[in-house]
Amino acid sequence: MISHETLRYVDIDSQDGTRIRAWTNDVAGPSVLLSNGLGTNPFAWPGLLREDCGVHVVSWNHRGTGGGGRVAKRRVNLDAFVEDAVATLDAFGLERAPVLAWSAGVTVAFELARRFPERVEGIYAIAGVPGDTFSTTLAPLRVPPFIARRMVVALSHTARRFGPLVEPLTRDLPVVPLASRVLRTTRLIDPAADLEELQALLHEFRTTHPRWYAHLALSVKDHQRISLSSIDYPVRFLAGRRDLLVGARYVKTAADRIAHAAYDEINATHFIGVEFPDYVTETLHDFVTELRPGTR
C-alpha cells in the first residue's frame, strides 16, 4: 500500500511567475524527474510512494492543479510545461536527472531533452509518444489517426463548455468508491489495480475543476511530433496492449525511430503505474542502473 508520509509538497515559481506545486517522495536513492500525465497527481504512481521504493522522485503538479496558484495569462502550452520541469529540477538542486515520463508527459520529457540536453540523462517513456498524442487515441479500435484527433479535440471542447455543470457532481457526491469499482469492472483500468490506490488517484482528480482539465487537454492538440533521428541518450519505452488512449503500436513506432531505444509491451491499459506498480519500480531501477552502474 502507498504511504502518504513519504509525500512532500513544495510551492515554487516557474519562469513566468506562475506558482506551481512541486512534490517529492523523499525517499533515499538516485534522483529521477517524473514528467507526469497531463493533470494527474502523485497517486498515479503508488509504487513510487512506498518508503522502500529506492528511488528519489521529484515532480510537479500541472499548472492550475493540485494546489498550484493562478496561471500567468492562463499560459498552458509545451513551452510552459518545459519551464515548469526546469523549475522543478532547480528547486530540488538537481543539475541533471533521468526522466520517467507518462502519457502526454512523454512529449514534455523529449522537448525538455531537446532544449536542455545537459539536464536529461535519459528517458523512460511509459504509454506515450513524443508529440501528436491525440492521433494515437483509440488505436486498438483501429480508428484512423485524423479521426481520433478530431474526436478528442471535440470532446475536450465540449468538456470545457459544460464543465461548470459537471463540477458540482464531481466535487460533492461520494463518487470515488463507485467510480473506482466501475473502472475496474469495465476494464478501463485493469482489475489488478489495488482499489485503495485507485481511489486515492481519483480522489485527487476531484480537486481540479473539469473545465480546467479540458483546458489542459486542448493544450496538447498543438504538440507536433518531435524529431527522434538525432537522439543519442538512453531511451526506453513501455506500452500497454489494451491502452485506448495511446495505442501500443504508435509507441513501438516511436521506439523504432531511435536506433538504440529499448521497447517493452505488457498486458495493461493506459494506467500502467496503478495497475503494475511493482513492475514499474523494478524496470525503473533497471533503467537507472544502466545509466549509473552501481546505484542499485
N, C-alpha and C positions, 0 to 999 in steps of 0.2 A: 504494500500500500504506500501511497505518497505521504510524505511528511512535510506539512506546511512550515515546520520550524526551519527548514533549510532555505526557505524563500525569503529574500530581502529585496525591497524596492528602494530605488534612489531616483529622485527627481533631478533631471539635468536639462540644460538648454541646448537646443540644436543650433546650427549655424545662423538660421534666420530668426532666432529668438523664440521659437516655439518650445514650450515646456513639454517634455515627454517623460514618461515614467520608465526608466530602465530597471532591470532586475537581474539578480544572480542567485544561483542555488547555494552559494557559499560553501561549496564542497572542495576539499583539498584534491589537487590533481592538475593535470595540464589544462590550460585555459582554452576554451572554444567559444567563438561567437556564434550565436544562433540567430539566423535570419528567418523569422517565423512566417507562417502562413498569414495572409492578409487579415488583420483584425483579430487574430487568435491570441491566446494567452499562455502563460507557463504551463497550465494544466493539460495542454495538448501533449506534454512530454512527461508523464508520470514517472517513467524510469529514470529521468534525469533530475527528479526532485527527491530521490532517495539518498539518504546520508552515505550509503556505501556505493554510489554510482561511480566514483573515482574520476569524475571529470568536472572541472570548474567551468560552469556555463555562465556566460553573460549575454544579455539580450535586452530588448526594449519592446514596449507596447506601441503599436502603431498610433500615429497622430490622432488625437481625439478619442482614444480608447483607454480603458484601464486606469483612469485617474489622471491622464495627461491634461495639460492646460489648453487654453484657446489656441487654435492653429492660426499662425500668421497668414493673413489674407486667404484663409481656407486653402492653403497651399498643400495639396496632396498629389504627388507625382513621383516618378522614379528619381528625379534629382533630389527631392526632399528625403526620400527613403534612404538613399545612399548617404546623405549628410547625417541622418539620424544614426546610421550604422557607425560612421566615423566618430560621432559624438559619444556613442556607447563605448567604443574601444578606448577613446581618450579618458572617459570618466572612470574606467577601471584600470587605467595605467598600462594598457596593452599596446605595444608598438605594432605587433602583428599577431595573427592567430589563424588557426584552421577555422573554416566556416561550415557549420551544419545548417543546411537550408531546406525549407519545405514549401511546396506549392508555389504561390506567387513569390515567396521569399527567395526562390531559386534565381529568378531574374535579378533581384536586388543583389544577391551574392556575386553573380557573374559581372554585373555592372560595377560593383564595388571593386572587384579584382581588375577590371579593365581600366578604371580611372585611378585606382590607388594600388597598383600591383605590389608595392612594398608593404602593404598592410595585410595581405592574404597569403597564407602558407599553402592552402589547398581548399577544395570544396567537396563536401559530401552532400549531394543533392538528392532529396527524397521527394518522390511524387511531384516533380515539377520539371519544367523546361525553361531554358534561357530566353524568355520573351514570347509574345503572342500566345499567352496561356489560354485565352478563350477559345482559340481554334482547336484545342485538343480536347475540349469538353465533349462528353458522350461518345468518345471514341469506341468503347466496347459495343455500342449500339450501331456502329457504322454510320453515324451522322456525318455528312461531309463537313470539313472544317469551316467553310464560309457560312454554312447554315448554322452550325453550332455557335459560331461567334455572334451572329445576329440574334440568335435566341437568348444568349446570356446577356448581351447588351440590353435587349428589350426587357428582359426580366429585371435587370438592375434598375432601369429607368422606372419601371412600374413600382418596384420596392421603394425607390426614393420618393415617388409621388404619394404612395399610400402608407408610408412608414408611420406618420403620426396617428393613423387609425389603428395600426397594429401594436404600437408601443405600449399602450395600457395593458394589453393582454400579456405580452412578454414580460412586463415589469411586475404585475400584481398577482397573476394567477399562479398556483403551485404546479407549473407545467413541467418542471425539470425531471422529477421521477418518472412521469408518464412518457415524456419525450425520449428519455433515455431507453426505456423499455421498448418503445415503438421503433426507434432506430435500430436496436439490436434484433428485434423480431423481423423487421422488413429487410435486414441485412444491408441497409445503407451504411451501417457500421457493423463490423464482424461481431457475432455473438461472443467471441473470445474476449472482447473488451470488458475489463472489470467495471461493474456497474457503479461503484463508488467513484472511481476515477473519471468515468464518463460524466457523471453528474457534476463533479467539480468543474469540468470543462464547460458544460452547458450553463451552469450557474454563473460563471464569469462572463459568458457571452451576453447574458441578460443585462449586464450593467451598461451596455452601449446601445444607443438609440438605433433602431433598424434603418432609419433614413441615413445615418452616418455610415453604416456598413455598406449601404448601396453606393454612397459617395466614394468610399474606398474602392469598391469593386469597379466602378466606372473609371477610376484612375488607371486600372490595369489594361483597359482596352487599347490604349495607345502605346503599350510597350512592344516595340518591334523586336524581331529576332536578333539576338546578339551573335556576332561573328565568333565562331569557335575554332577557326582554322589555325590560329597562331597561339593557342593556349599551350603553355609549357610548364604549368604547375599541376600537381596531382589532383585528379578528379575521380570521384566515384558516384555512380547513380544507383538508386534503389527505386523500383516501381512496384505498384500493386496491380495484380492481374485484373481485379474487379473494380478498379478505380474508374468512376464515371466522370470525375472532374478533370483529371489529366491522364489520358489514355497511355497505357504502358508502352504501346508501340511508338508513340512520339518520344517518350523518354529514351527508349532504345535507339531511336534515330539520332537524338542529340548525342548520346554516348558514342555512336558510330562516327560522328563527325570530329571526335577528338581522338587522335591516334593512340594515346596511352590510357584512355579512360577505362575504368572498370565498370561493369554493369551487372546488377543482380535484380531478380524479379521474384516476388513471393505472392502467395495467395491471400492478398489483402485488398482493402478498399483504399480510399484516399487518406484515411486517418491511421496511418501505419504506427505513429508514435503512441497512440492509445491502445491499438489492437495488439501490438507486439513490442511492448516497452523493453523487454529483456533483449530481444534481437537487436533493436536499435542501439541500446547501450553497448552491447558486445561488438557490433560492427563499427560503431564509432570509436571504441577503444582500438580496434584493429587499424582503422584509418589513421588515428593519431600516432600509433606506434610506428606505422610506415613512415610518417613524416618525421617523427622524433624517436628513433630507436633507443630502447632502454627506458621509456617512460612508463611502460605497463607495470 
